[in-house]
Amino acid sequence: MGGGFKRLLGNLTVEGQDAEDEMRAERAQERVERHRQSAARSTVYRPLPLSPLMDPVKIAARERHRTPKKAQGTELTPFQTKLAANPYGM
């Protein structure tokens, strides 16, 4: 029965209703305790992530793409020499 009916009926309660209410209260308390324990465990053992601005792996990856490319050899392939000799090639 709801809380309003209990107030209206006073001492008249359905047999076993108090036992059900107590069981519900115990289950709710157990859920609250489990939540508190899981919340405490997850925040205690898990460190905060490292910022990308300070992460050495990310910095190295960024620098790798910013370095200038190596100069290629100055020797031209046979196709490149023919292309350079052709006035319409370039």
N, C-alpha and C positions, 0 to 999 in steps of 0.2 A: 504494500500500500504506500501511497505517496506521503510526504511529510504533512501536507494539509489535512488529510484524513486522520492521521495519527493525532493531530492536535484536537480535531473535532471529537474523536471517539475517546480521547483521554486514555484510560487504562485498558480499554477494550482493544485488543490486538489479535490478529490471526495467529493461531498456534504455529510456532516455528518462524514467524516473521523476524523476531529479534535475532535468531540464529542466522538467518539469511543476511540480515543487515551487517552483523558482525563479520560474516565470511566475506562479504563485499568490501567492507572496510579493510580487512586483512589483505585481501588481494590487491586493493588499491595501494596500500602501504608497501607491499612487496614490489609492485611495479615502480613506485617512486624510488625505492631503494636501488632496484636494478638500474634505473635510469641514472641515478646519482653515481653509482659505481662505474657504469660504462662511460659517462661523461668525464669522470675524474681520470679514468685510465686513458682515454683518447687524448686528453690535453696534456697529460704528464709526460707520456713517452714519445709523442710525435713532435719533432722540432719544426720550427718555421722554415719555409722554403727560402733558398738563397736568391737574392735579387739578381736578375740578368745583368745588371750593371756591375755587380761584384763577382759574378760566377767566372772562375778562371777558364772553364771549358768553353763557355759562350764567348768570352773575350778572345780566346785563341781562334775559334771558328770565324769570328768577325774579322780578325786581323789577317787570317789566311786568305780571305776573299778580297782584301784591300791591297795586298802586296802586288806590285807591278809584275806583269808577265815577263818571262825571260825572253831576250832578243833571239830571234831565229837567225839561222845562218844566212849570209849574204849571197850564197850561191843560188843561181836560178836553175830551175828544172828545164829540160828541153822544151816543154810546152810553154813555160813562162818566157823563154827567150824568143820563141816564134811569135807569141802574143805581143811582146814588146816591139818586135820588128814590124808587125803588121800595123799600118796606120789606122785601120778601121777596128782594130782589136780593143783599143782602149778608149 
